[in-house]
Amino acid sequence: MELPAAFKTKYEKLLGGQAESFFASFDQPANSGFRINPMRPIPTDLDLTDPVPYTQWGYYGKVSGHSLDHQSGAVYSQEPSAMFVGEVAHPSEGMRVLDLCASPGGKSTHLSSFLQQTGLLVSNEIMSKRAKVLAENTERFGLSNTLVLNEDPATIAKVFPVFFDQVLADAPCSGEGMFRKDPDAVNYWSTDYPVACAKRQREILTEAVKVLKPGGELVYSTCTFAPEEDEQMVSWLLETYPQFEVVPIEKTAGIIDAKPEWGNGDPSLKGAARLFPHLMRGEGHFVAKLRLNEAIGDGHKFQRQASNVSRDQSHLFEDFAAQYLNFKVDSHQLLAFGDQLYLMPEGTPSLRKMKVVRPGLHLGTFKKNRFEPSYALALALRPGQFKFESAISEDDWKQVVHGDTFTRDDLPIKKGWVRLFCNGQPVAFAKVVNQTVKNFFPKGLRFKAE
């Protein structure tokens, strides 16, 4: 790979004797990886012989986006170094967690694996198109405790002051660590780019710190090698907000301490972590974890988001639930966006001032005199939570994801909704009429399976 001359000069000075092997790593193939979804059965057809050593759900290898494992949300493709960020965060069940710069969703789905559908996960993306991709990926992973927002950090800080137990800020950066994976990123690089990115990162962090509760954790990460965006950013945080302290990160598999001499010399910076591609199997990353000992600013009492479901809508959903669901739904957690019905996570605060993409689990759509369940609900329910479920073959699955109708003579119901499974993985809902399975796989997601 042809690296910019100024980039090479910079890192020759910083890395000294390691610079040659560092530059040579850019000519090696990028590493691919995937995580399995702990809320799904482990797929039997995956090669799980090469685990990523620092995360319990990660493996090296590739997964096709047109496979059953991917479509059903049993796996999530993610670069191996990026998995370290979620592993460092490692939230506990029941926490309130904010993923501030969340698209496309790799880190949010990783955080959710620790939360196990408990607490509240707010996944935010400031770019509207990327926020839609984020919502699709959280939906595919089957998340029910997650709000997806399309907001700027300043608005989130105003609405959620002193609210979260943990904030993950995987900040937009100069992307030096992704040169090998995305060679086009080299074209965007200049000597001034890391400085410009650092300015934006300080703006993001200035707002991020305001939403943390005392004792809360801020996980800051980038996919760049630039000290301006890494050690110097953590140095700035510690100097600007003495309420923070660095939480040392455990390192393994070639991950090394951050370098205090690249920041302000504070020895505690060694607690942060650097991932270099010439030292470990992954791309470039930086991760720091900080604990807040005293709140920055004042909080306020949060109002719970009230249900706005009409009487007619409530009756339609209650009729559907009585016929098809094997669990109770708390009516206070229901929220209607027009004709779309959502189940809000427990304890959701008022969303009145927010740009909301997904206010929880999408349950379905109100039609004339009926309620139709959503694709998201089909993927989120645990086995047995829907009264009528049917296992289908891989050939049937190929017809489903292609949008075709097919026939079966062993269905559990003659007329109505059935939840389809293939190899133990949820696929979609289908409408059964006698022996005909009418396809309700979303049109925008249909594809020809391999």
Residue pairs with C-beta under 8 A, 6 or more apart in sequence:
1 26
1 27
1 179
1 180
1 183
1 186
2 186
3 23
3 26
3 179
3 186
4 186
4 189
4 190
6 190
6 191
7 176
7 189
8 19
8 23
10 191
11 19
11 22
11 23
11 225
12 19
14 227
14 262
15 22
18 278
21 278
22 276
22 277
22 278
24 278
25 180
25 276
25 277
25 278
26 179
26 180
26 277
28 180
28 277
29 180
30 79
30 180
30 181
30 283
31 60
31 79
31 80
31 81
31 281
31 282
31 283
32 60
32 61
32 62
32 77
32 79
32 80
33 52
33 58
33 59
33 60
33 61
33 77
33 78
33 79
33 80
33 83
33 282
34 46
34 58
34 59
34 61
34 62
34 63
34 75
34 76
34 77
34 78
35 55
35 57
35 58
35 59
35 75
35 76
35 78
35 83
35 109
35 110
35 113
36 42
36 43
36 46
36 48
36 57
36 59
36 74
36 75
37 57
37 73
37 74
37 75
37 76
37 109
37 113
37 141
37 142
38 57
38 113
38 116
39 113
39 116
39 117
39 141
39 142
39 382
40 72
40 73
40 74
40 142
40 425
40 426
41 74
41 424
41 425
42 48
42 74
43 68
43 69
43 74
43 75
43 423
43 425
44 423
45 69
45 423
46 59
46 61
46 63
46 69
46 75
47 59
47 61
48 59
50 59
50 60
50 61
51 58
51 59
51 60
52 58
52 59
52 60
52 80
52 83
52 281
53 252
53 253
54 83
54 84
54 87
54 252
54 253
54 255
55 83
55 84
55 86
55 87
55 110
57 110
57 113
58 78
58 80
58 83
60 80
60 281
62 77
63 69
63 70
63 75
63 77
64 70
64 450
65 77
66 447
66 448
66 449
66 450
67 449
67 450
68 74
68 394
68 397
68 422
68 423
68 425
68 427
68 449
69 75
69 425
70 77
71 140
71 401
71 427
72 140
72 379
72 422
72 425
72 426
72 427
73 140
73 141
73 142
73 379
73 425
73 426
74 425
76 105
76 106
76 109
76 110
76 137
76 141
78 106
78 110
79 106
79 181
79 282
79 283
80 281
80 282
80 283
81 177
81 223
81 275
81 280
81 282
81 283
81 284
81 285
82 106
82 107
82 223
82 282
82 283
82 285
83 110
84 255
84 273
84 275
84 282
84 285
84 287
85 107
85 110
85 168
85 170
85 219
85 221
85 285
85 287
86 106
86 107
86 110
86 111
86 113
86 114
86 168
87 110
88 219
88 221
88 249
88 273
88 287
88 289
89 97
89 107
89 110
89 111
89 114
89 166
89 168
89 217
89 219
89 289
90 114
91 97
91 111
91 114
91 115
91 119
91 165
91 166
92 114
93 114
93 115
93 116
93 118
93 119
94 115
94 118
94 119
95 115
95 119
95 120
95 165
95 166
96 119
96 120
96 122
96 163
96 164
96 165
96 166
97 111
97 115
97 119
97 120
97 121
97 122
97 164
97 165
97 166
97 167
97 168
98 122
98 124
98 156
98 160
98 164
98 166
98 167
98 168
98 208
98 211
99 107
99 108
99 111
99 121
99 122
99 123
99 124
99 168
99 170
100 124
100 153
100 156
100 167
100 168
100 169
100 170
100 204
100 208
101 124
101 125
101 126
101 169
101 170
101 171
101 172
101 204
102 108
102 123
102 124
102 125
102 134
102 148
102 170
103 125
103 127
103 130
103 131
103 133
103 134
104 130
104 133
104 134
104 137
105 123
105 133
105 134
105 136
105 137
105 138
105 141
106 137
107 168
107 170
108 121
108 123
108 134
108 137
108 138
108 143
108 146
109 137
109 138
109 141
109 143
111 121
111 168
112 121
112 138
112 141
112 143
112 145
112 146
115 121
115 145
117 143
117 144
117 145
118 145
119 145
119 165
119 345
120 145
120 146
120 147
120 345
120 346
120 347
120 348
121 143
121 145
121 146
121 147
121 345
122 146
122 147
122 149
122 156
122 160
122 164
123 134
123 138
123 146
123 147
123 148
123 149
124 131
124 148
124 149
124 150
124 151
124 156
125 131
125 134
125 148
125 149
125 150
126 150
126 151
126 152
126 153
127 150
128 150
131 148
131 149
131 150
131 357
132 357
134 148
134 357
135 148
135 357
135 358
138 146
138 148
138 358
139 358
139 362
139 375
139 376
139 379
140 379
141 379
142 379
142 380
142 426
143 361
143 380
144 343
144 345
144 360
144 361
144 380
145 345
145 360
146 345
146 358
146 360
147 344
147 345
147 348
147 351
147 356
147 358
147 359
147 360
148 356
148 357
148 358
149 156
149 354
149 355
149 356
149 357
150 355
150 356
150 357
151 354
151 355
153 203
153 204
153 207
153 208
154 207
155 353
155 354
156 207
156 211
157 207
157 208
157 210
157 211
158 353
159 349
159 353
159 354
160 211
160 349
161 210
161 211
161 297
161 298
161 299
161 300
162 210
162 211
162 212
162 213
162 214
162 295
162 297
162 298
162 299
163 211
163 213
163 299
163 302
163 349
164 211
164 212
164 213
164 216
165 213
165 215
165 216
165 217
166 212
166 216
166 217
166 218
166 219
167 208
167 211
167 212
167 216
167 217
167 218
167 219
168 219
168 221
169 204
169 205
169 208
169 218
169 219
169 220
169 221
170 221
170 222
171 197
171 200
171 201
171 204
171 205
171 220
171 221
171 222
171 229
172 197
172 200
172 201
172 204
173 194
173 197
173 201
173 222
173 223
173 224
173 226
173 229
174 188
174 189
174 193
174 194
174 197
174 224
174 226
174 229
175 182
175 185
175 188
175 189
175 223
175 224
176 185
176 189
176 194
176 223
176 224
176 225
176 226
176 284
177 222
177 223
177 224
177 225
177 275
177 277
177 283
177 284
177 285
177 286
178 185
178 223
178 283
178 284
179 185
179 186
179 189
179 284
180 277
180 283
181 283
194 224
194 226
194 228
194 229
195 228
197 224
197 226
197 228
197 229
198 226
198 228
198 229
198 232
198 233
201 222
201 229
201 233
202 233
202 236
205 218
205 220
205 233
205 237
208 218
209 218
209 237
209 241
209 244
209 292
209 296
210 296
210 297
212 218
212 292
212 295
212 296
213 292
213 295
213 299
214 292
214 293
214 294
214 295
215 291
215 292
215 293
216 291
216 292
217 247
217 289
217 290
217 291
217 292
218 237
218 244
218 289
218 290
218 291
218 292
219 287
219 288
219 289
219 290
220 233
220 234
220 237
220 287
220 288
220 289
220 290
221 285
221 286
221 287
221 288
222 229
222 230
222 233
222 285
222 286
223 283
223 284
223 285
223 286
224 230
224 284
224 286
225 274
225 276
225 284
225 286
227 259
227 262
227 263
229 286
230 258
230 262
230 263
230 272
230 274
230 286
230 288
231 258
231 259
231 260
231 262
231 263
231 269
231 272
232 262
232 263
232 264
234 246
234 258
234 263
234 269
234 272
234 288
234 290
235 263
235 264
235 266
235 269
237 244
237 290
238 244
238 245
238 246
238 264
238 266
238 268
238 290
239 264
241 292
241 296
243 292
243 293
243 294
243 295
243 296
244 290
244 291
244 292
244 293
245 268
245 290
245 291
245 293
246 268
246 269
246 271
246 272
246 288
246 289
246 290
247 271
247 289
247 290
247 291
248 270
248 271
249 271
249 272
249 273
249 287
249 288
249 289
251 257
251 273
253 280
253 281
254 275
254 276
254 279
254 280
254 281
255 273
255 274
255 275
255 279
255 280
256 273
256 274
256 276
256 279
257 270
257 271
257 272
257 273
257 274
258 269
258 270
258 271
258 272
258 273
258 274
258 286
258 288
259 269
259 270
259 274
260 266
260 267
260 268
260 269
260 270
263 269
271 288
271 289
272 286
272 287
272 288
272 289
273 285
273 286
273 287
273 288
274 285
274 286
275 282
275 283
275 284
275 285
275 286
275 287
276 284
277 283
277 284
302 349
302 350
303 349
303 350
304 347
304 348
304 349
304 350
305 335
305 344
305 348
305 349
305 350
305 351
305 359
306 332
306 350
307 331
307 332
307 333
307 334
307 335
308 335
308 336
309 317
309 331
309 334
309 335
309 336
309 341
310 336
313 336
313 341
313 366
314 331
314 334
316 366
316 369
316 370
316 371
317 329
317 334
317 341
317 363
317 364
317 366
317 371
319 371
320 364
320 370
320 371
320 373
321 329
323 387
323 416
324 373
324 386
324 387
324 388
324 416
324 417
325 385
325 386
325 387
326 384
326 385
326 386
326 387
327 385
329 343
330 346
333 343
333 344
333 345
333 346
333 348
333 360
334 341
334 342
334 343
334 344
334 363
335 341
335 342
335 343
335 344
335 359
335 360
336 342
336 366
337 356
337 359
339 365
339 366
339 367
340 362
340 364
340 365
340 366
341 362
341 363
341 364
341 365
341 366
341 371
342 358
342 359
342 360
342 361
342 362
342 363
343 360
343 361
343 363
344 359
344 360
345 360
348 359
348 360
351 359
361 376
361 377
361 380
362 374
362 375
362 376
362 377
363 373
363 374
363 376
363 377
364 371
364 372
364 373
364 374
364 377
365 371
365 372
365 374
372 440
373 417
373 429
374 429
375 428
375 429
375 440
375 441
375 442
375 445
377 429
378 419
378 420
378 426
378 427
378 428
378 429
379 426
381 419
381 426
383 389
383 421
386 417
386 419
388 412
388 413
388 416
388 417
388 418
388 419
389 412
389 418
389 419
389 420
389 421
390 408
390 410
390 411
390 412
390 418
390 419
390 420
390 421
391 421
391 422
392 400
392 408
392 420
392 421
392 422
392 427
393 422
394 422
394 423
396 406
396 408
396 420
396 422
396 437
397 420
397 422
397 427
397 449
398 448
398 449
399 405
399 406
399 439
400 406
400 420
400 427
400 428
400 430
400 439
400 441
401 427
401 441
401 445
401 446
401 447
401 449
402 446
402 447
402 448
402 449
403 439
403 441
403 443
403 446
404 439
405 436
405 437
405 438
405 439
406 436
406 437
407 435
407 436
407 437
408 435
408 437
409 435
411 418
411 432
411 435
411 437
412 418
413 432
414 432
414 433
414 434
415 432
415 433
415 434
416 431
416 432
417 429
417 430
417 431
417 432
418 429
418 430
418 431
418 432
418 437
419 426
419 428
419 429
420 426
420 427
420 428
420 429
420 430
420 437
421 427
427 441
428 439
428 440
428 441
429 440
430 437
430 438
430 439
430 440
431 437
431 438
431 440
432 438
